[in-house]
Amino acid sequence: MHVGLSVIFQNPGRARPDHEVYVDDLRLARQAEPLGFDSIWSVEHHFTDYTMCPDVMQFLTYMAGCTERIQLGSMVCVLPWHDPLRVAEQVAMLDVMSGGRVIFGIGRGTGRVEFDGFQVDMPEARARFAESADMILNGLECGFVEYDGRYIRQPRVDLRPQPQRSFRGRTYAAAISPESAEIMARMGVGLLIIPQKPWKVHREELATYRGIYREANGEEPPPPFCAGWTFVDESADRAEEMARTYIGGYWDTVVRHYEFDQDHLSKTPGYEFHGQMYERLTEPGGQERMLDFFLGLQVWGTPEQVYDKIVTIQDNTHNDAYMAVCSYAGMPYDEAERNMGLFAREVLPELHQLAPAYERLGIPV
C-alpha cells in the first residue's frame, strides 16, 4: 500500500498566531520523506481557521524543493475558485520542476463562506467544476488548452513548460455525492475518499462508479486514495481518549466551517446530498450520534488496531493508498510528532507489505 502524510494547518479559535501553526506543520511535513512516507499532501481552504492553506500548489512547490523522491498530492485544488488556465500552468510547471511527482487532486468545494468570498455562485459549482476539469485534463494531455463552454471561454494557448508525461492514472477527485462520482467516472478520474458514510453506502456507490468508469473508459478505474484522521498510541485507552479530544475537535471544525448545522445546503442546487447532514445533526441526539459515527470511521488505537482499521477501509473501498492526517484540532506539536513517528515506525512498514486490494481480496480485473 502507498502511504502518504497530509498536513492541514488548522488553528481552531485562533488559539495561536497563524505563523506558528505553519512553522510546526512544515516541520512535520519535512519529516515525511525521511520517515518513509510515499507522498505529502495538503488541502485548499480559505478565510477561516478550519484549514489555512489557500494555495496548495504553492505548498507542494515548497515541498518539492525540500524532497527528492516523495510524491506531491493536492487534496484538493478547488476548481470553481480558480482560472483553469492558471491551474493547468501551475500543475504542469510543478510536475516539470519535481521530476513528474505530482498527484493531481481536484474538487468543486462545499463551504459557503469560500464561495461568497470568491463571489462564485454555489449553484454553478458543479458545472464550473466539470468544464474546468475537462479543459485542464485535456490540456495536460495534449499540451494546449482551449474551451468554449457555458462558463469557461478560453482561446487556444500552449502550456509552457509542456507537460512531460500523462496525468492519466494520477488525477483524482473528491466526490461526496453520487452525482459527482458519476462525473468523475465519465472523465476517467480516480477518487479521493474520506470515509464519512456507512460502509454499505460506500460499497454500493463505489460499485456504481466502477461500472460507469468501465463503460466510459474501457478499463478498470485506478484504486482510490483514502485519507483518515489518525491517532496512534501504545495504550488503547489513551488512544481513544485523545481521539475523542482531537478527532472529535476536528469534527466540530467541520460542522462550523461548512455550516452543516444550518439548512442552506439542502436548498442549494447541486448540494442536496450534503444538505442531509443538517437533518441528521438537528434531530434529537443527532450531534452526539454524528460525532460517534465520524469517530468510528476514522483511524485510531494501538498500532495493531490502526493497521486493522486501515485494512477495513481497504476491504470496503478497494483502495491501495492511505493518507494519514496526524496533526489537527490544535494538537500540541510534541503530541503530533509522537503520533506521526509511532505511525511511521509501527504501522507504515506493515502497510507497505499489504498486497494490492484486488489481489488481496481476490477481485478479478
ABEGO torsion letter per residue (X at the ends): XBBBBBBAGBBBGGABBAAAAAAAAAAAAAAAAAAGBABBBBBBBBGBAABBBABAAAAAAAAAAABAABBBBBOBBBAAABBAAAAAAAAAAAAAAAGGABBBBBBAEABAAAAAAAGBBAAAAAAAAAAAAAAAAAAAAAGBBBBBBAABBBBBBBBOBBBABBABGABBBBBABAAAAAAAAAAGBBBBBBBABBAAAAAAAAAAAAAAAAAAAGBBBBBBBBBBBBBBBABAAAAAAAAAAAAAAAAAAAAAAAGAABAAAAABBGAAAAAAAAAAAABBGAAAAAAAAAAAABBBEBAAAAAAAAAAAAAAAGBABBBBBABBGGBBAAAAAAAAAAAAAAAAAAAAABBBAAAAAGBBX
